[in-house]
Amino acid sequence: MIFWERQKSLTAFYEACTKPVRDAYDLTQMQFNILMFLHNNPQFDTAGDLVKTRHLTKSHVSTALKELEARGWIEAHYAAGNRKSQHLRITKSAEAVIAAGKAAQEVFGKQLFKGFTPGETEQYKVLFDKMCENAAEGLAETERMN
């Protein structure tokens, strides 16, 4: 399917855009992705959220989180009255990394949507959301059958 092959160019371009940041801060792609995901999606703030939402393996998430915590860029805490789930938050010492990451993501986004009208950009978002919903539905169905 041509879509699958072509979407790989998006991933490759994203990785190229973020490489200077990852190199400057000695981050793996996984560490960078987790840090930026936590920043961009504060409603998803547990390791379980990362695994479920991003479809990542628990061991990779755990390893990346340990390194980010050791650097002092994230910290784990418990919500009041709930000692069951650790919630993650980005610390002030990660501000420079986050700023550089946001700048790289903006370069990526501007290039991706270059030449799009505002209406086309909105249409793309609607269609992409539908595709993601369909994929999630198909994945759930496949998991039920197995």
N, C-alpha and C positions, 0 to 999 in steps of 0.2 A: 504494500500500500504506500503510495507516494507520500501521503501525509506524514506517516511515521518516519520515513527517511528524511523528509524536509524539516521536520521539527527538530531533528538533531543539529541542524545548522543554528537554530535559535540557542540551544544549549551551549554549543561551541562558541558562539558569539558572546553569550553572557559570561562564560568562563574567561574569554579573552578580555572583556571589559573589566572584570573583577581581579584579574591576575596581578596588576600593579599593587592593588590594595593587599591582596593575600601575600604577595612577596614582601611588601613593606612591613607587614605585621607578623610574618611567618605563620600564616594560617593555612590549614588545609581547606579544600573546597567545602568539605562537610562543616568544619568549624565556622567558616564564613557564612555559609547558608543558614546554619542554626542561629548565629548571632543576629543576622539580618531578619530572619523569620520572626524571632522573638521581638525585635524592634518594630517590625511592620505589622505584627499581629498580636498585640498585647493580650487579647482575649484567649489565646492559646499559650498557656504559660507553664505547662508541665512536660516532663519527658514523654509521657503517654500521648499528649497532644501532638508532639513532634512526630512520634512513631505513626500515629493514626492519620494525621492530616497530611503529612509529607510522604507517607508510605516508606518510612526508613526502618532499618533494622535496629532493634533495641541495643545490640552490642555497639554499633557504630555511633548511635546517639549517646550512649553512656560514656564511651571513650572521648568523644568530642566535648561533652559537657564537663567531664573531669578536667580536661586541659583548659577549657575556658574559665572554669572556676579557679584552677590553680593560678592562672594569670590575673585573677581578680576582676575579670570582665563580667562575670555573672555570679549571682549568689542564690542559694536555695533558701526558702523560708516556708513556714507552715501558715496557712490561713487560720484565723482565730477559731478555736474550737474544733479544728480538724488536723489531727496529727497523722493522718493517713497519706495525704498527697503533698509532695514537695512542690512548691511553686517556684518558678525561676524569674529572676529580674536582672536586668542589665544594670551594672554599676556605673557610677560617674567616671571611673577610670577607663571605661570603654568608649567614652564620648568621641575621641578622635577617630577610632576605628569605625564607629557608626557613621560619623560625618563623611569619612572617605568612602565608605560602602554606599551611602546614599548618593553621593556624587557619581560613583560608578554606575549605579542602577539608573540614574537619570540619563547618563550618556547612552546606556543600553536602550532605554525607553524612547528617547528622542530619535535615535537612529531607526528603531523598529517602526515607529509611527510616522516617519518622515514622508511627507506627501499625502498623508491622510487628511481628509476634512474632519471637522469635529463630529459630523454625523457618521462618517465611516468608522471613526474610533469608537463611538458609542455602539454602533451596530456590531463591530467586532467583539466588544465586551459582552453584549447580549448573546451572540452566537457561541462564543467561547464558554460562557457560563452554562449554556444548554449542553454543549459537548461534555463538559465536566460532570454535569448532573447525570447525563446518559452513561458516562463511563463509571461513575460511582454506583449507579443502579445495576449496570452489567456486572461489576465486580461483586456486589452483594449477592446477586443471583448466582454467579459462579461459585462463590464461597458456600452458599446454601446447598448447592448440588454436590459439593465435594465433601 
